[in-house]
Amino acid sequence: PAYPLLLAFPLLHLHKYSFLCMSGELAKRTSFLLQASSQTAKDHDELSQQLATAGFASAAKGATRVFAPVRRFFCPTCKRHVDSQGGLTRRRIRKGRLVVTCMGCGRLRRFGLRGEGGVPSRVRLCDVLEQERVAKADRDAKEAERIAAASKAAKGQEEEGDVVAEVDVDIDT
């Protein structure tokens, strides 16, 4: 029998003569939609959510799964992009696990922070904490720059305002 041209991995649990695979166009569309969702997440949350829903729907239509590293950036319930930099998640470390809470729907996701053989991986734990610390420092630095620029602009307006405010007034008594 003639086999169809495979452009993606088939689902292996199917019979050997029946192939369900994602076509090239469908794979491109899924990839484009999920990337667009990630790019628009900070500015347009609802648009990002709609793009992610469409991306996962096109992947389901092609009977394939989205890779786990990509899937982890989206909430499985509401399809919001959950990035550690944004305010859409709350991240905590509890009992050797990273617990990520979606602030949109309240869904909890737990990721293990253990290395091989059940030994806690302090490197991974330290990496997570360091990333959070660096992200907080970046946010604080940007906020300080914004406040400094605003105060400088206000100070410049006050100096100009003093010069403009001088008016000669003749008072007849």
N, CA, C and O of each residue as an XYZ file, in Angstrom:
692
protein
N       0.821     -1.193      0.000
C       0.000      0.000      0.000
C       0.866      1.258      0.000
O       1.986      1.262      0.511
N       0.331      2.304     -0.574
C       1.043      3.582     -0.622
C       0.833      4.308      0.702
O      -0.300      4.525      1.130
N       1.925      4.676      1.339
C       1.847      5.388      2.606
C       1.864      6.890      2.341
O       2.523      7.342      1.404
N       1.156      7.664      3.146
C       1.192      9.112      2.956
C       2.547      9.670      3.376
O       3.253      9.081      4.194
N       2.889     10.801      2.807
C       4.128     11.473      3.150
C       4.002     12.026      4.569
O       3.076     12.785      4.858
N       4.914     11.655      5.444
C       4.843     12.081      6.835
C       5.657     13.353      7.030
O       6.866     13.372      6.797
N       4.990     14.401      7.453
C       5.671     15.657      7.726
C       5.819     15.906      9.221
O       6.431     16.894      9.626
N       5.271     15.031     10.033
C       5.403     15.131     11.486
C       5.367     13.724     12.045
O       5.153     12.762     11.309
N       5.572     13.606     13.326
C       5.559     12.288     13.937
C       4.131     11.763     14.026
O       3.251     12.475     14.507
N       3.879     10.538     13.575
C       2.536      9.981     13.719
C       2.294      9.551     15.156
O       3.229      9.374     15.937
N       1.060      9.393     15.477
C       0.724      8.846     16.788
C       1.027      7.354     16.751
O       0.486      6.632     15.913
N       1.872      6.897     17.636
C       2.395      5.538     17.552
C       1.419      4.476     18.023
O       1.617      3.297     17.731
N       0.378      4.853     18.737
C      -0.532      3.841     19.250
C      -1.536      3.373     18.194
O      -2.322      2.462     18.456
N      -1.520      3.979     17.012
C      -2.464      3.599     15.966
C      -1.973      2.359     15.224
O      -0.823      1.943     15.366
N      -2.849      1.796     14.451
C      -2.492      0.644     13.632
C      -1.411      1.056     12.645
O      -1.347      2.223     12.259
N      -0.564      0.130     12.231
C       0.587      0.507     11.413
C       0.202      1.031     10.035
O       1.022      1.681      9.387
N      -1.028      0.771      9.559
C      -1.418      1.272      8.246
C      -2.259      2.544      8.322
O      -2.565      3.143      7.292
N      -2.629      2.955      9.513
C      -3.400      4.195      9.620
C      -2.509      5.268     10.228
O      -1.996      5.119     11.337
N      -2.341      6.328      9.494
C      -1.464      7.403      9.940
C      -2.280      8.662     10.164
O      -3.031      9.098      9.292
N      -2.123      9.227     11.326
C      -2.644     10.556     11.589
C      -1.435     11.413     11.928
O      -0.750     11.164     12.920
N      -1.181     12.388     11.133
C      -0.027     13.228     11.402
C      -0.383     14.678     11.106
O      -1.361     14.964     10.416
N       0.403     15.560     11.625
C       0.162     16.975     11.413
C       0.781     17.370     10.082
O       1.968     17.137      9.852
N      -0.007     17.958      9.216
C       0.528     18.392      7.933
C       1.445     19.587      8.150
O       1.430     20.209      9.212
N       2.231     19.897      7.147
C       3.177     21.004      7.249
C       2.501     22.336      7.504
O       2.970     23.127      8.322
N       1.393     22.592      6.803
C       0.689     23.864      6.975
C       0.078     23.971      8.366
O       0.103     25.038      8.979
N      -0.464     22.877      8.859
C      -1.072     22.893     10.189
C      -0.010     23.088     11.272
O      -0.248     23.776     12.264
N       1.158     22.481     11.080
C       2.252     22.663     12.035
C       2.731     24.110     12.037
O       3.002     24.677     13.095
N       2.833     24.705     10.852
C       3.252     26.107     10.764
C       2.234     27.017     11.431
O       2.597     27.967     12.125
N       0.960     26.722     11.218
C      -0.098     27.547     11.808
C      -0.071     27.449     13.334
O      -0.174     28.461     14.027
N       0.068     26.237     13.849
C       0.127     26.049     15.300
C       1.312     26.800     15.892
O       1.173     27.503     16.893
N       2.470     26.648     15.274
C       3.669     27.318     15.757
C       3.499     28.834     15.718
O       3.863     29.525     16.670
N       2.946     29.354     14.620
C       2.739     30.798     14.489
C       1.791     31.321     15.560
O       2.057     32.349     16.183
N       0.678     30.611     15.773
C      -0.313     31.073     16.747
C       0.243     31.078     18.170
O      -0.009     32.013     18.931
N       0.993     30.044     18.530
C       1.539     29.993     19.888
C       2.642     31.033     20.091
O       2.762     31.600     21.177
N       3.449     31.288     19.055
C       4.466     32.333     19.162
C       3.820     33.711     19.247
O       4.256     34.556     20.028
N       2.775     33.940     18.440
C       2.068     35.222     18.492
C       1.418     35.419     19.854
O       1.390     36.533     20.378
N       0.900     34.353     20.421
C       0.305     34.432     21.753
C       1.351     34.831     22.790
O       1.080     35.654     23.664
N       2.534     34.255     22.695
C       3.600     34.595     23.640
C       4.039     36.044     23.492
O       4.324     36.716     24.483
N       4.092     36.528     22.246
C       4.555     37.900     21.996
C       3.554     38.942     22.476
O       3.952     40.008     22.946
N       2.265     38.652     22.366
C       1.242     39.640     22.716
C       0.744     39.510     24.148
O      -0.170     40.232     24.545
N       1.323     38.608     24.928
C       0.793     38.319     26.269
C       0.859     39.514     27.211
O      -0.071     39.730     27.989
N       1.931     40.291     27.160
C       2.082     41.383     28.122
C       1.154     42.549     27.824
O       0.664     43.197     28.748
N       0.905     42.829     26.546
C       0.106     44.000     26.182
C      -1.377     43.693     26.044
O      -2.219     44.474     26.487
N      -1.699     42.558     25.431
C      -3.096     42.233     25.118
C      -3.399     40.822     25.616
O      -3.191     39.842     24.899
N      -3.885     40.730     26.835
C      -4.086     39.430     27.475
C      -5.185     38.622     26.798
O      -5.021     37.422     26.580
N      -6.303     39.262     26.462
C      -7.418     38.524     25.852
C      -7.057     38.028     24.456
O      -7.398     36.904     24.088
N      -6.367     38.862     23.675
C      -5.938     38.442     22.337
C      -4.965     37.272     22.442
O      -5.051     36.315     21.673
N      -4.053     37.353     23.385
C      -3.100     36.271     23.597
C      -3.813     34.967     23.949
O      -3.443     33.895     23.470
N      -4.831     35.076     24.785
C      -5.593     33.895     25.194
C      -6.323     33.283     23.996
O      -6.370     32.060     23.863
N      -6.889     34.116     23.128
C      -7.591     33.613     21.941
C      -6.623     32.947     20.969
O      -6.942     31.913     20.382
N      -5.435     33.541     20.797
C      -4.438     32.949     19.902
C      -3.970     31.589     20.422
O      -3.802     30.647     19.647
N      -3.760     31.491     21.732
C      -3.327     30.212     22.310
C      -4.410     29.154     22.161
O      -4.113     27.998     21.859
N      -5.671     29.544     22.372
C      -6.774     28.590     22.212
C      -6.831     28.079     20.778
O      -7.018     26.885     20.546
N      -6.668     28.993     19.810
C      -6.671     28.588     18.400
C      -5.468     27.702     18.082
O      -5.591     26.751     17.310
N      -4.315     28.000     18.664
C      -3.118     27.191     18.428
C      -3.261     25.776     18.950
O      -2.907     24.817     18.264
N      -3.779     25.641     20.162
C      -3.972     24.300     20.719
C      -5.079     23.548     19.981
O      -5.022     22.324     19.860
N      -6.087     24.274     19.486
C      -7.149     23.622     18.714
C      -6.605     23.088     17.394
O      -6.979     21.996     16.967
N      -5.718     23.856     16.740
C      -5.148     23.370     15.480
C      -4.223     22.176     15.724
O      -4.130     21.286     14.879
N      -3.546     22.150     16.857
C      -2.719     20.982     17.180
C      -3.597     19.763     17.425
O      -3.251     18.655     17.016
N      -4.733     19.962     18.093
C      -5.647     18.846     18.339
C      -6.256     18.349     17.035
O      -6.496     17.153     16.869
N      -6.504     19.268     16.116
C      -7.065     18.880     14.819
C      -6.085     17.992     14.058
O      -6.497     17.074     13.349
N      -4.798     18.263     14.202
C      -3.783     17.450     13.547
C      -3.429     16.204     14.325
O      -2.522     15.472     13.930
N      -4.122     15.943     15.422
C      -3.901     14.755     16.257
C      -2.450     14.647     16.697
O      -1.830     13.589     16.590
N      -1.926     15.745     17.186
C      -0.561     15.748     17.689
C      -0.496     16.564     18.968
O      -1.412     17.323     19.282
N       0.577     16.403     19.690
C       0.742     17.119     20.953
C       1.757     18.232     20.782
O       2.715     18.113     20.018
N       1.530     19.309     21.502
C       2.491     20.401     21.534
C       3.614     19.980     22.478
O       3.358     19.365     23.513
N       4.845     20.306     22.127
C       5.984     19.906     22.937
C       5.861     20.452     24.355
O       5.351     21.553     24.562
N       6.325     19.683     25.319
C       6.184     20.037     26.738
C       6.817     21.381     27.103
O       6.204     22.131     27.863
N       8.022     21.733     26.599
C       8.569     23.048     26.962
C       7.686     24.211     26.504
O       7.664     25.262     27.145
N       6.970     24.029     25.414
C       6.050     25.070     24.940
C       4.771     25.034     25.762
O       4.241     26.081     26.132
N       4.275     23.845     26.047
C       3.028     23.686     26.804
C       3.126     24.285     28.197
O       2.134     24.787     28.726
N       4.298     24.239     28.792
C       4.454     24.720     30.169
C       4.255     26.220     30.297
O       4.006     26.715     31.396
N       4.360     26.956     29.192
C       4.172     28.398     29.241
C       2.703     28.798     29.206
O       2.391     29.986     29.282
N       1.797     27.836     29.093
C       0.372     28.147     28.997
C      -0.387     27.410     30.088
O      -0.081     26.263     30.412
N      -1.387     28.091     30.653
C      -2.246     27.456     31.650
C      -3.129     26.439     30.926
O      -3.755     26.788     29.926
N      -3.198     25.199     31.398
C      -3.995     24.196     30.695
C      -5.495     24.448     30.762
O      -6.241     23.919     29.938
N      -5.951     25.238     31.719
C      -7.382     25.481     31.868
C      -7.848     26.669     31.035
O      -8.750     26.535     30.209
N      -7.233     27.837     31.253
C      -7.721     29.058     30.593
C      -6.863     29.466     29.403
O      -7.195     30.443     28.731
N      -5.779     28.763     29.117
C      -4.885     29.003     27.979
C      -4.216     30.372     28.021
O      -3.890     30.931     26.974
N      -4.008     30.917     29.212
C      -3.273     32.174     29.334
C      -1.783     31.877     29.315
O      -1.341     30.816     29.756
N      -1.019     32.825     28.801
C       0.432     32.689     28.798
C       0.915     33.008     30.204
O       0.757     34.134     30.675
N       1.500     32.031     30.873
C       1.954     32.225     32.246
C       3.471     32.345     32.237
O       4.190     31.345     32.253
N       3.934     33.566     32.211
C       5.357     33.841     32.189
C       5.776     34.294     33.575
O       5.016     34.974     34.264
N       6.968     33.928     33.983
C       7.422     34.294     35.326
C       7.634     35.796     35.456
O       7.604     36.319     36.570
N       7.849     36.503     34.352
C       8.089     37.939     34.418
C       6.799     38.719     34.606
O       6.808     39.798     35.198
N       5.692     38.188     34.110
C       4.433     38.921     34.170
C       3.725     38.754     35.494
O       4.174     38.004     36.361
N       2.619     39.453     35.648
C       1.860     39.372     36.876
C       0.737     38.364     36.797
O      -0.199     38.432     37.594
N       0.799     37.425     35.856
C      -0.282     36.470     35.662
C      -0.117     35.208     36.496
O      -0.991     34.342     36.489
N       0.996     35.097     37.213
C       1.225     33.893     38.002
C       1.762     34.252     39.379
O       2.280     35.344     39.612
N       1.620     33.303     40.268
C       2.270     33.387     41.573
C       3.122     32.137     41.695
O       2.631     31.025     41.499
N       4.382     32.310     42.014
C       5.306     31.186     42.099
C       5.782     31.042     43.531
O       6.214     32.008     44.159
N       5.694     29.804     44.042
C       6.150     29.497     45.396
C       6.925     28.197     45.361
O       6.749     27.372     44.464
N       7.773     28.031     46.339
C       8.493     26.769     46.466
C       8.024     26.125     47.758
O       8.220     26.667     48.846
N       7.402     24.961     47.624
C       6.845     24.235     48.758
C       7.266     22.770     48.681
O       7.019     22.096     47.681
N       7.898     22.288     49.735
C       8.250     20.875     49.868
C       8.990     20.329     48.644
O       8.652     19.260     48.137
N       9.988     21.059     48.179
C      10.792     20.588     47.060
C      10.104     20.675     45.717
O      10.527     20.028     44.759
N       9.043     21.470     45.633
C       8.322     21.628     44.372
C       8.125     23.102     44.080
O       7.960     23.916     44.989
N       8.144     23.428     42.815
C       7.787     24.768     42.377
C       6.295     24.751     42.082
O       5.845     23.997     41.219
N       5.521     25.574     42.788
C       4.074     25.632     42.616
C       3.754     26.926     41.886
O       4.012     28.015     42.401
N       3.194     26.809     40.688
C       2.824     27.967     39.877
C       1.309     28.063     39.879
O       0.619     27.119     39.492
N       0.786     29.219     40.321
C      -0.657     29.441     40.385
C      -1.040     30.438     39.309
O      -0.489     31.538     39.268
N      -1.968     30.083     38.441
C      -2.486     30.991     37.421
C      -3.439     31.962     38.111
O      -4.374     31.540     38.791
N      -3.204     33.258     37.937
C      -4.052     34.253     38.583
C      -5.355     34.467     37.815
O      -6.272     35.112     38.324
N      -5.447     33.938     36.604
C      -6.677     34.066     35.835
C      -7.756     33.104     36.294
O      -8.905     33.498     36.494
N      -7.382     31.831     36.464
C      -8.384     30.818     36.813
C      -8.107     30.146     38.154
O      -8.969     29.435     38.669
N      -6.924     30.356     38.729
C      -6.604     29.759     40.019
C      -6.032     28.355     39.947
O      -5.874     27.706     40.981
N      -5.723     27.876     38.767
C      -5.195     26.521     38.599
C      -3.774     26.427     39.148
O      -2.948     27.310     38.915
N      -3.503     25.356     39.875
C      -2.172     25.106     40.413
C      -1.440     24.112     39.528
O      -2.027     23.132     39.070
N      -0.163     24.362     39.286
C       0.690     23.399     38.596
C       1.930     23.207     39.444
O       2.522     24.170     39.931
N       2.312     21.967     39.614
C       3.464     21.648     40.454
C       4.562     21.032     39.597
O       4.320     20.117     38.810
N       5.770     21.551     39.765
C       6.934     21.040     39.056
C       7.954     20.602     40.093
O       8.298     21.362     40.999
N       8.433     19.379     39.957
C       9.393     18.852     40.914
C      10.747     19.510     40.770
O      11.189     19.804     39.659
N      11.401     19.741     41.885
C      12.741     20.322     41.886
C      13.734     19.300     42.409
O      14.570     19.617     43.255
N      13.647     18.097     41.917
C      14.526     17.034     42.377
C      15.398     16.557     41.226
O      14.985     16.535     40.066
N      16.606     16.181     41.581
C      17.545     15.667     40.599
C      17.424     14.159     40.473
O      16.388     13.578     40.795
N      18.479     13.541     40.006
C      18.468     12.097     39.820
C      18.498     11.382     41.167
O      19.158     11.841     42.098
N      17.798     10.279     41.272
C      17.802      9.478     42.479
C      17.026     10.080     43.635
O      17.191      9.646     44.775
N      16.185     11.071     43.370
C      15.382     11.666     44.426
C      16.121     12.670     45.289
O      15.567     13.160     46.273
N      17.374     12.990     44.939
C      18.142     13.962     45.717
C      17.745     15.362     45.265
O      17.734     15.636     44.065
N      17.419     16.256     46.203
C      17.030     17.609     45.797
C      18.131     18.292     45.000
O      19.300     18.278     45.386
N      17.746     18.873     43.913
C      18.696     19.565     43.063
C      18.774     21.026     43.500
O      17.951     21.851     43.102
N      19.762     21.329     44.315
C      19.903     22.695     44.815
C      20.261     23.655     43.689
O      19.965     24.847     43.767
N      20.892     23.143     42.652
C      21.248     24.003     41.528
C      19.981     24.527     40.862
O      19.870     25.721     40.584
N      19.020     23.630     40.605
C      17.777     24.067     39.971
C      17.002     25.006     40.878
O      16.444     26.002     40.416
N      16.965     24.695     42.164
C      16.268     25.540     43.124
C      16.912     26.920     43.174
O      16.218     27.937     43.171
N      18.242     26.952     43.220
C      18.954     28.234     43.244
C      18.745     28.997     41.941
O      18.631     30.223     41.953
N      18.693     28.277     40.807
C      18.442     28.942     39.530
C      17.084     29.619     39.523
O      16.960     30.753     39.060
N      16.072     28.946     40.026
C      14.725     29.515     40.065
C      14.705     30.757     40.941
O      14.156     31.788     40.552
N      15.303     30.661     42.123
C      15.334     31.809     43.027
C      16.148     32.957     42.443
O      15.777     34.121     42.594
N      17.256     32.637     41.776
C      18.085     33.674     41.162
C      17.336     34.372     40.031
O      17.418     35.593     39.900
N      16.613     33.618     39.218
C      15.829     34.228     38.144
C      14.775     35.163     38.708
O      14.556     36.248     38.171
N      14.123     34.753     39.782
C      13.124     35.624     40.403
C      13.773     36.878     40.977
O      13.212     37.968     40.865
N      14.946     36.740     41.590
C      15.635     37.890     42.161
C      16.063     38.871     41.075
O      15.912     40.083     41.232
N      16.602     38.342     39.967
C      17.036     39.197     38.862
C      15.841     39.906     38.230
O      15.924     41.091     37.908
N      14.738     39.193     38.053
C      13.542     39.809     37.476
C      13.021     40.926     38.374
O      12.612     41.976     37.879
N      13.033     40.712     39.687
C      12.575     41.751     40.628
C      13.515     42.945     40.587
O      13.057     44.088     40.613
N      14.826     42.703     40.522
C      15.792     43.799     40.452
C      15.603     44.607     39.172
O      15.693     45.834     39.196
N      15.341     43.922     38.045
C      15.091     44.623     36.783
C      13.841     45.485     36.871
O      13.840     46.629     36.417
N      12.771     44.941     37.456
C      11.538     45.723     37.604
C      11.769     46.936     38.493
O      11.284     48.027     38.193
N      12.511     46.754     39.592
C      12.789     47.870     40.496
C      13.643     48.936     39.813
O      13.412     50.130     40.004
N      14.634     48.511     39.014
C      15.486     49.468     38.309
C      14.680     50.271     37.290
O      14.859     51.483     37.175
N      13.797     49.605     36.555
C      12.963     50.312     35.581
C      12.033     51.294     36.275
O      11.813     52.399     35.780
N      11.488     50.899     37.414
C      10.605     51.785     38.175
C      11.378     53.003     38.675
O      10.864     54.120     38.631
N      12.615     52.799     39.153
C      13.436     53.912     39.625
C      13.773     54.865     38.481
O      13.751     56.082     38.663
N      14.087     54.320     37.298
C      14.360     55.165     36.130
C      13.134     55.971     35.744
O      13.244     57.150     35.409
N      11.971     55.345     35.788
C      10.740     56.043     35.432
C      10.457     57.176     36.413
O      10.065     58.268     36.003
N      10.654     56.923     37.703
C      10.422     57.955     38.717
C      11.426     59.092     38.559
O      11.059     60.262     38.677
N      12.700     58.759     38.290
C      13.719     59.791     38.099
C      13.405     60.650     36.883
O      13.564     61.870     36.927
N      12.958     60.021     35.791
C      12.615     60.781     34.586
C      11.409     61.680     34.839
O      11.370     62.815     34.363
N      10.430     61.183     35.580
C       9.244     61.989     35.878
C       9.597     63.166     36.774
O       9.101     64.272     36.561
N      10.452     62.946     37.781
C      10.831     64.051     38.670
C      11.693     65.069     37.936
O      11.592     66.267     38.196
N      12.542     64.603     37.020
C      13.365     65.515     36.229
C      12.494     66.362     35.315
O      12.727     67.562     35.168
N      11.493     65.744     34.702
C      10.579     66.490     33.835
C       9.771     67.494     34.647
O       9.545     68.616     34.193
N       9.335     67.107     35.837
C       8.571     68.022     36.692
C       9.447     69.176     37.164
O       8.980     70.312     37.248
N      10.711     68.900     37.472
C      11.631     69.941     37.908
C      11.891     70.927     36.778
O      11.962     72.135     37.006
N      12.034     70.412     35.562
C      12.237     71.274     34.393
C      11.028     72.153     34.136
O      11.190     73.312     33.754
N       9.836     71.646     34.333
C       8.620     72.436     34.140
C       8.507     73.513     35.205
O       8.034     74.612     34.912
N       8.928     73.227     36.439
C       8.867     74.227     37.503
C       9.793     75.392     37.196
O       9.420     76.549     37.389
N      11.016     75.093     36.714
C      11.957     76.160     36.390
C      11.426     77.016     35.257
O      11.519     78.242     35.313
N      10.868     76.385     34.224
C      10.290     77.140     33.119
C       9.070     77.915     33.586
O       8.837     79.039     33.143
N       8.304     77.327     34.465
C       7.103     77.970     34.984
C       7.437     79.217     35.781
O       6.684     80.190     35.734
N       8.553     79.216     36.517
C       8.950     80.392     37.288
C       9.260     81.557     36.360
O       8.917     82.701     36.658
N       9.901     81.269     35.250
C      10.258     82.339     34.318
C       9.015     82.893     33.646
O       8.891     84.106     33.478
N       8.114     82.043     33.266
C       6.905     82.463     32.568
C       5.953     83.186     33.509
O       5.162     84.015     33.059
N       6.009     82.897     34.786
C       5.051     83.442     35.740
C       5.309     84.909     36.086
O       4.470     85.533     36.735
N       6.444     85.477     35.673
C       6.726     86.876     35.987
C       5.837     87.781     35.141
O       5.900     87.758     33.911
N       5.019     88.569     35.805
C       4.082     89.455     35.122
C       4.169     90.826     35.794
O       4.210     90.924     37.020
N       4.198     91.881     34.978
C       4.188     93.240     35.529
C       2.750     93.646     35.780
O       1.900     93.537     34.897
N       2.487     94.110     36.978
C       1.140     94.522     37.338
C       1.211     95.970     37.835
O       1.998     96.290     38.726
N       0.385     96.835     37.253
C       0.294     98.224     37.715
C      -0.906     98.339     38.629
O      -2.037     98.035     38.249
N      -0.637     98.778     39.826
C      -1.726     98.935     40.779
C      -1.887    100.428     41.061
O      -0.967    101.081     41.553
N      -3.057    100.951     40.747
C      -3.356    102.357     41.016
C      -4.038    102.453     42.367
O      -5.051    101.803     42.624
N      -3.455    103.280     43.223
C      -4.077    103.456     44.536
C      -4.540    104.867     44.742
O      -5.087    105.189     45.796
